């Protein structure tokens, strides 16, 4: 048995709960595997974020009953001194295979980060050869997707509180950014990068951090869902432009919030733009209605169903081809995680259950040749219902009215 030592982040995997969950699902164990960082789920589970890159493959087996086992190379075994369980050291390939033979069951089912037919790339982290190796000892390999979501991505009380604080701050930063754009437009030329810098300063003043830079797009640049201004490509914001903001941030050790907002550089958006934006708003509301209704009724809802609810609204309006991304993604300590259930029936058919204790960014959008339209909120599903944690948009914001 290893004696735990102090690391910057402790093992996140709740072993007792996991073993109960394995037994409830009829699984013999959960086998976590990584080689040179190809499986970030293991890094999260075992609290290895602050450990220098491991250069040899390693396994961590959690049986439904009994003590977990680490199988690690002799040169790196000490890196796992904080991980509960027995440590089996190997040096050569024959040692590795002998250690696996001692560890794995000869029958039954073992969960790994694998999805049949590569159906979910966020969870298909183990190479085919390693799957074959594990199966050679006797067990069937099944997906760990429900285990990952249930035991590694549900928010703790502290994480939930940090998300709510970040969400409240983003509402203020978003309003400040819109007022900044309106004011600067009234004075003359304004470029996307200046707004992006303004947002970054506002986030920093509130002690928030973010992966990458917020999206600030105007005119034709809004037609690119992932456009971000750079030094080489920093477009102007001109009267008559559709303007789009997407801002995400978190406390340094917290959980992200995200807000998406569409504005118009003028007093009144053109009728076509307003009508199409109303479709986006209706799609968002239909997805929220489904989540609320199922939560209230204590009925199961699957990730693809949320996406389909929004997508059906868009399809009926005749814009199916313009909705080119999923409706929503989970929020955790990374901004666009897919390890927990996504609202997606486009890029993947996500059949995982939407469970309490998770947060998401929900942001349907339409993208045409000359402009794009999107609005998005952060949502948190709790045991007693759904909470929308960032401001919700019901019409395009006319920046002329903010001067």
C-alpha positions in Angstrom: 0.0 0.0 0.0 1.4 3.4 -1.0 1.5 6.2 1.6 -0.1 9.3 0.2 2.1 12.4 -0.2 1.2 16.0 -0.8 0.7 17.1 -4.4 -0.7 20.3 -5.7 -3.9 18.5 -6.6 -5.1 15.3 -4.9 -6.5 12.2 -6.6 -9.9 13.2 -7.9 -11.3 9.7 -8.4 -13.6 8.8 -5.4 -12.7 5.2 -5.1 -15.5 4.1 -2.8 -18.2 5.6 -5.0 -16.5 4.3 -8.1 -16.5 0.7 -6.8 -20.2 1.0 -5.8 -20.9 2.3 -9.3 -18.9 -0.6 -10.9 -20.9 -3.1 -9.0 -24.2 -1.4 -9.8 -23.3 -1.5 -13.5 -22.2 -5.1 -13.4 -18.6 -4.2 -14.3 -15.5 -6.0 -13.0 -13.3 -2.9 -13.0 -12.2 0.3 -14.6 -8.8 0.3 -16.3 -7.2 3.7 -16.7 -4.3 3.8 -19.2 -2.0 6.5 -20.5 1.1 7.0 -22.6 2.7 10.4 -22.9 -0.5 12.3 -22.1 -2.7 10.8 -24.8 -5.4 10.3 -22.2 -6.1 13.5 -20.2 -8.9 11.7 -18.3 -6.3 9.7 -16.4 -4.3 12.9 -15.6 -7.5 14.4 -14.1 -8.5 11.2 -12.3 -5.1 10.7 -10.6 -4.1 14.3 -9.9 -1.1 14.2 -12.2 -1.5 17.7 -13.6 1.6 18.9 -11.7 3.7 15.8 -12.4 6.4 16.1 -15.0 5.6 14.3 -18.3 5.6 10.5 -17.8 7.5 8.9 -20.7 6.4 5.3 -20.1 3.0 3.7 -20.4 1.1 3.1 -17.1 -2.2 1.5 -16.0 -4.4 2.1 -13.0 -6.9 -0.6 -12.3 -9.9 -0.1 -10.0 -11.6 -3.4 -9.4 -15.3 -3.6 -8.3 -14.0 -5.2 -5.1 -10.6 -5.0 -3.6 -7.5 -2.8 -3.7 -6.6 -0.7 -6.8 -3.3 -1.5 -8.6 -0.8 0.8 -10.4 1.3 -0.8 -13.1 4.1 1.6 -13.8 7.7 1.5 -15.2 10.4 1.2 -12.6 11.9 4.5 -13.5 8.6 6.4 -12.9 6.8 4.3 -10.2 7.6 6.9 -7.5 5.5 9.5 -9.4 2.4 7.5 -8.2 3.3 7.6 -4.5 0.2 9.7 -3.8 -2.2 7.3 -5.6 -4.1 4.8 -3.4 -3.3 1.2 -4.2 -0.6 -1.4 -4.7 2.2 -0.6 -7.2 3.5 -3.2 -9.6 6.8 -2.1 -11.2 7.9 -3.3 -14.7 11.0 -2.8 -16.7 10.7 -4.9 -19.9 7.7 -5.8 -22.0 7.6 -9.3 -20.4 7.4 -7.7 -16.9 4.6 -5.5 -18.1 2.6 -8.4 -19.5 3.1 -10.4 -16.3 1.9 -7.5 -14.2 -1.2 -7.1 -16.3 -1.9 -10.9 -16.0 -1.7 -10.6 -12.3 -4.0 -7.5 -12.3 -6.8 -8.1 -14.8 -9.7 -10.4 -14.5 -9.8 -13.4 -16.9 -13.5 -12.8 -17.8 -16.2 -10.3 -17.4 -16.2 -6.6 -18.4 -13.6 -3.9 -17.9 -14.3 -0.2 -18.7 -11.7 1.9 -20.6 -11.6 5.2 -22.4 -12.9 3.7 -25.6 -16.0 4.2 -27.7 -17.2 1.7 -30.3 -16.4 2.9 -33.9 -14.7 6.0 -32.5 -18.1 7.5 -31.9 -16.9 10.1 -29.4 -13.3 11.3 -29.9 -13.3 13.0 -26.4 -13.6 9.5 -24.9 -11.8 7.4 -27.5 -8.4 7.9 -25.8 -6.9 4.3 -25.8 -5.3 3.0 -29.0 -6.6 -0.2 -30.7 -3.4 -2.1 -29.9 -3.7 -1.6 -26.1 -7.4 -2.6 -26.3 -6.3 -5.8 -28.0 -3.7 -6.4 -25.4 -6.2 -6.0 -22.5 -8.7 -8.3 -24.3 -6.0 -10.9 -24.7 -6.2 -11.6 -20.9 -9.9 -12.5 -21.1 -12.1 -9.5 -20.2 -14.4 -7.7 -22.6 -13.6 -4.0 -22.9 -16.5 -1.6 -22.7 -16.7 2.2 -22.7 -16.1 4.2 -19.5 -18.1 7.1 -20.7 -20.7 7.0 -18.0 -18.1 6.5 -15.3 -16.0 9.5 -16.5 -19.1 11.7 -16.3 -20.4 10.5 -13.0 -17.2 10.5 -11.1 -14.8 13.0 -12.6 -16.9 15.9 -13.9 -19.7 16.6 -11.5 -19.1 19.9 -9.7 -18.2 20.0 -6.1 -19.8 22.7 -3.9 -16.8 24.9 -4.2 -16.7 24.4 -8.0 -20.4 25.2 -8.3 -19.8 28.4 -6.3 -16.9 29.4 -8.5 -18.9 28.9 -11.6 -21.7 31.1 -10.3 -19.2 33.9 -9.4 -17.6 33.7 -12.8 -21.1 33.8 -14.5 -22.1 36.9 -12.6 -18.9 38.6 -13.5 -19.3 37.8 -17.2 -22.7 39.5 -17.2 -21.0 42.7 -16.1 -18.0 42.3 -18.5 -20.4 41.7 -21.4 -22.4 44.8 -20.7 -19.2 46.9 -20.3 -17.9 45.6 -23.6 -21.1 46.5 -25.4 -21.0 50.0 -23.9 -17.3 50.4 -24.9 -18.1 49.4 -28.5 -21.0 51.9 -28.7 -18.9 54.7 -27.2 -16.0 54.1 -29.5 -18.1 53.8 -32.6 -19.6 57.2 -31.8 -16.1 58.6 -31.8 -14.9 57.0 -35.0 -12.9 53.9 -36.1 -12.9 50.9 -33.9 -11.3 47.5 -34.5 -12.1 44.0 -33.1 -8.7 43.7 -31.4 -9.3 46.8 -29.3 -12.5 45.3 -27.9 -10.8 42.0 -27.3 -8.1 43.8 -25.3 -10.7 45.7 -23.4 -12.5 42.5 -22.4 -9.2 40.9 -21.4 -8.4 43.8 -19.1 -11.9 43.7 -17.6 -11.6 39.9 -16.8 -8.1 40.4 -15.3 -9.4 43.2 -13.0 -11.9 40.7 -11.6 -9.3 38.0 -11.0 -10.5 35.8 -13.9 -8.4 33.8 -16.3 -9.2 32.1 -19.6 -7.8 29.7 -22.2 -7.2 31.8 -25.3 -8.8 35.1 -26.1 -12.5 36.0 -26.2 -14.3 36.1 -29.6 -15.0 39.6 -30.9 -16.2 39.6 -34.5 -17.9 42.1 -36.8 -19.5 42.0 -40.2 -18.4 39.0 -42.4 -16.2 37.7 -39.6 -19.2 36.7 -37.6 -19.9 34.1 -40.3 -17.0 32.1 -39.0 -18.1 30.4 -35.7 -14.6 30.3 -34.3 -13.2 33.5 -35.6 -10.8 35.3 -33.2 -9.1 38.5 -34.1 -5.3 38.4 -34.3 -2.5 40.8 -35.1 -2.6 39.6 -38.7 -6.4 39.7 -39.0 -8.0 42.4 -37.0 -11.1 43.6 -38.7 -12.9 47.0 -38.3 -16.3 47.4 -36.6 -18.3 49.6 -38.8 -21.9 51.1 -38.7 -24.3 48.5 -40.0 -22.3 45.5 -38.9 -23.5 42.5 -37.0 -21.2 42.3 -33.9 -20.7 39.1 -31.9 -19.1 38.6 -28.5 -18.3 35.3 -26.9 -16.6 35.6 -23.5 -15.5 32.7 -21.2 -13.6 32.9 -18.0 -13.1 31.3 -14.6 -11.4 31.8 -11.3 -7.8 30.4 -11.4 -8.9 27.2 -9.6 -12.5 27.3 -10.6 -15.0 26.3 -13.3 -15.7 28.2 -16.4 -18.8 30.2 -17.3 -19.4 31.4 -20.9 -21.8 34.0 -22.5 -22.4 34.6 -26.2 -24.1 37.8 -27.4 -25.1 39.4 -30.7 -25.4 43.1 -31.3 -25.9 45.5 -34.2 -23.8 48.6 -34.9 -26.7 50.9 -35.4 -30.1 51.8 -34.2 -32.2 49.1 -35.8 -31.1 45.7 -37.3 -32.4 44.9 -40.8 -35.7 42.9 -40.8 -33.9 39.8 -42.3 -31.3 39.8 -39.6 -33.8 40.3 -36.8 -36.0 37.5 -38.2 -33.2 35.1 -38.4 -31.9 36.0 -34.9 -35.4 35.2 -33.6 -35.0 31.7 -34.9 -31.8 31.4 -32.9 -33.5 32.6 -29.8 -36.4 30.2 -30.3 -34.0 27.3 -30.7 -32.3 28.2 -27.5 -35.5 28.5 -25.6 -36.8 25.1 -26.9 -33.6 23.4 -25.7 -34.0 25.1 -22.3 -37.7 24.1 -22.1 -36.8 20.5 -22.7 -34.2 20.6 -19.9 -36.5 22.3 -17.5 -39.5 20.0 -18.2 -37.5 16.8 -17.8 -35.8 18.1 -14.7 -39.1 19.0 -13.1 -40.7 15.7 -14.0 -37.5 13.8 -12.8 -37.3 12.2 -16.3 -34.2 11.2 -18.1 -32.9 13.5 -21.0 -30.1 12.5 -23.3 -27.5 14.8 -24.8 -28.6 14.4 -28.4 -32.2 15.2 -27.5 -31.3 18.7 -26.3 -29.4 19.3 -29.6 -32.3 17.9 -31.6 -34.9 20.1 -29.8 -32.9 23.2 -30.9 -32.1 21.9 -34.4 -35.7 21.0 -35.1 -36.7 24.7 -34.6 -34.0 25.8 -37.0 -35.0 23.1 -39.6 -38.6 24.2 -39.5 -37.5 27.7 -40.2 -35.6 26.5 -43.3 -32.1 27.1 -42.0 -30.8 23.6 -41.2 -27.7 24.0 -43.4 -26.7 27.1 -41.5 -26.5 25.4 -38.1 -23.1 23.9 -38.3 -22.1 23.2 -34.7 -23.5 21.4 -31.7 -25.9 23.2 -29.4 -23.8 23.0 -26.3 -20.8 21.6 -24.5 -19.8 21.0 -20.8 -18.0 23.5 -18.7 -15.4 22.4 -16.2 -11.9 23.6 -15.4 -11.5 23.6 -19.2 -13.8 25.7 -21.4 -14.9 23.2 -24.0 -14.8 19.8 -22.5 -16.5 16.8 -24.1 -15.7 14.2 -21.5 -19.1 14.8 -19.9 -22.3 14.8 -21.9 -22.6 17.2 -24.8 -25.7 18.7 -26.4 -24.9 17.1 -29.7 -26.7 15.2 -32.4 -24.6 16.6 -35.3 -20.9 16.0 -34.7 -21.6 13.0 -32.4 -24.8 11.3 -31.4 -24.4 11.7 -27.7 -26.6 9.2 -25.9 -25.3 9.9 -22.4 -27.7 11.1 -19.8 -27.8 14.8 -18.7 -27.2 14.5 -15.0 -27.4 17.0 -12.1 -24.1 18.5 -11.0 -22.9 19.5 -14.5 -22.7 22.8 -16.2 -22.8 23.6 -19.9 -22.6 26.4 -22.4 -25.7 26.3 -24.6 -25.4 28.4 -27.7 -27.2 27.6 -31.0 -26.2 29.7 -34.0 -26.8 30.3 -37.7 -24.0 31.2 -40.1 -24.7 32.7 -43.5 -22.4 34.1 -46.2 -22.3 37.7 -45.0 -22.9 37.3 -41.2 -23.5 34.9 -38.4 -25.9 35.0 -35.5 -25.5 33.3 -32.1 -26.6 33.7 -28.5 -25.5 31.6 -25.6 -25.9 31.1 -21.9 -24.3 29.0 -19.2 -26.6 26.5 -17.5 -26.3 24.4 -14.4 -28.5 21.4 -13.7 -29.1 20.9 -10.0 -31.2 18.3 -8.2 -34.1 20.7 -7.9 -34.0 22.0 -11.5 -32.2 24.0 -14.2 -30.4 27.3 -13.5 -29.5 29.7 -16.3 -26.4 31.3 -14.7 -25.5 34.1 -17.3 -27.7 36.7 -18.9 -30.1 35.4 -21.5 -30.7 37.3 -24.8 -34.1 37.6 -26.4 -33.3 40.2 -29.1 -30.3 41.7 -30.9 -28.8 44.6 -28.9 -28.8 47.8 -31.0 -25.5 49.6 -30.1 -26.9 52.9 -31.3 -29.2 52.8 -28.3 -26.4 52.5 -25.9 -24.7 55.8 -26.8 
